């Protein structure tokens, strides 16, 4: 069995995407956070001892070269969905892949969001179609839907760090149902729940999403209350 080959974060992510991470601290920090979450979820392998190729990088994380496709896909997904916990769900839950892909299409394509400044619509459609399918995200490389830079570098006047973050900022121009979805996809379950309570007489698909968000919020509150009782 061949030994693992360990590479830097730049080699794993920056080089395939053509971006020097050292020049973009906000992107580098977002990717570092994501990498640690992926390792905790056992989707990738990290090594923190001395890097074999350069003494100057001895304090940096090194990554298994075999995980490069997984890492690049995760960074692209982070650029759309922001939250590492959502990215992890997209690797581990096929049903959530379908749901989140549909929501992203609604917010970013169907609603012709101004977030279009950060992506190429035709590529994003292809990206989301693959996400909704059965391809193994650890081994099958997703197409890069972004035009020139990654959202994690900060896009728009408010320096949003994902397409759905930008869509949430623009939510005032959308219906209450889409505001609800934007908050939920951006990881703000409290605001999503409050928005869901205001959704009335929506289309059947939005009603399903509303019910899912309300149930998710109440389940999380119940779990929190149970844990508080145990303390």
N, C-alpha and C positions, 0 to 999 in steps of 0.2 A: 504493500500500500504506500503510495507516494506521500511524502510529508507535505503538510500544509504550507502554502506560500503566503507570507504576511506582507501587506501593503499599507501605505498611508491613506488617510482620508482623501487627500488630493488625488492619489492614484485610483482610488475606488470610485469616487464621485466626481471630483472636479475635472479630471482628464476626460472621461467619457462625455461630459456635458460641455467641455470646452470653456470652463470657468476657473480662474485662479482663486481658490477659496481664501487665500491670505489677503486678498484685496477687498474682500467683502465680509467684514466681521459679522454682520447680522445674519447672513446666509450661513457662515461657518458655525455660529452659535446654534442656529436652528437645526442644522444637520447634526451637530454633536448631540443635542438633546434627543433627536430622533434615533440616532444610532444607539444610544444607551437604552432607550425604550425597546428597540428591536432586540437588543441583546438580552434584556430582562425577559422578554417574551420568548426567548430561545429561537428567534428567527434567523439570527446571525451569530457569529462567534467573534469575540473581541480578545485582544491580548494587550496587556499594559506594561509588559516588561520592555527591555531595551530593543529598539527596532534594529533589525539586522543590517540594513543598508546604510544608515547614516547616524553617526553619534549625535548629531544636532537634533535628531528627532526622538531621542531616547525617552522623553517624557510624554510623547503623544500616543494616542491609541493606535494600535495597528489592527488590521482587519484581514480576515481570510479572503484571499483573492477569489475563491469559489463563490463568495457571497456578493460579488460585484453587481450582478444583474438585479438581485434582490434589493441592494442598497440604492441603485439608480432608480428603480421603480418606486421605492419608498419615498425618495426625495421628490419625484414628480408628483406622486399622490399627495405628499405634504403641501406642495405648491397649489393644489386645488382645494384640499380639505383641511389643511392647517394642523389639526389636532393629531399628535402621535397615536393616541388611543384609537382614533378612527382609522388611521393608516393600518394599525395592527389588525383591527377588525376586518379590513378589506383583504388582508392576507389569510385570514383564518375562518371567515364566515361567508360562504358563497351567496346566501340570501341577502346579506347586507351589501354585497357588491352590486347586486341588481338594484336594490333600493337606492343606494347612494348615487349610483350612476344615473338613475332616472331623475333624482332630485337635482343633481348638478346640471343635467341637460335642461331641465325646466328653468332653473335660475340663470344659467349662463348662455344658453342657446335660444330656447323658445322665447324668453323674455327679452332677448337682445340686450343683455346687460352691458353697461358701459365698461364692465370688467373686460370686455373684448379688447381693450387696449393692451392687455397682458397676454393674449393667446391668439392662436390661429384657429378660427372656428372649424375649418374642415379637419384639422389635425385633432382638435379636442373632441369632435364627434367620433372619430376613429378610436381615440384613446378611451372614451367612455363606452363605446361599443365593445371593445376588448375587455374592459373592466367588468362589464355585465356578463361576459362569457365564462368559459371554463378553463382558460389558459392558466397555467401555473405561474403566478406572479414572482416566484422565486427563481424561475429559470427562463421565462419568456419575456423578452424586453418590450416594454410599452413604448409607443412612439412619443417623442417629446412634443407636447402640444403648445409649448411656449415660443414666443416670437424671437426675442433677443436675450432677455434675462429671465431669471426665475423670480417668482413673486416673493420668495423669502428675502430678497434684497430690498423689498419695500416698493410697492407700486401705488400709483395714484397720489393725489395731494395729501392724503392722510397716511401714506406709507404703509398700506395694508400688506400683510405678509402671506396672503393666499387669495385665490380668486373668490372664494366664498366669503372671506373676510371683507373684501371689497364689495361684494354683492350685498352683504349685511349692512354696510355703511350706506349703500344706496337704497336700502329697503324702504325708506320713506316714500319713494316713488312707486312702490309696488303695493299690491293688495295685501290685506292682513294675513291671508293664507301664505303668501310667499315670504312675508316678513317672518312668520312662524318657522318656515322651513329654513330660511337663511340663518336664523339664530341657532336652530338645532344643529345644522351642519357645521356651524362655527363653534360648536361645543358649549354654547350657553344655554343649558337646559332650563334654567330658571326663567329667562326671558322668553324662551320658546314656549314654555308652559303658559306663561301669562298671555302670550299672543294667541296660543291655541284656544284659550278660554273665550277669546273674542271672535273666533271663526264661526260664522253662522251661515247656513244655507249654501255651503261651498259645493264644488263639484265632488262627485263620489271619491275620486282619487285623493283630493285634499282632505276630505272627511276621514279617510283611512289614515292618512299621515297625522292628522290632528289627534285621533284616538290613540295612535301609537305613541305620540309624544306625551300625552296626558298619562298614559299607562306607564311609560318609562319613568316619568318624573315621580309619580306616586310610588312606584316600586323602589326607586332609589331613596326616597324619603323613608319608606318603611324599613329598608335595610339599615339606613343611618340610625333610625330610632331604636332598632333592635341592638345595634352595636353599642349605642349610648347606654342602653339598659344593662348591658353586660359589664360595663366599666364600673 
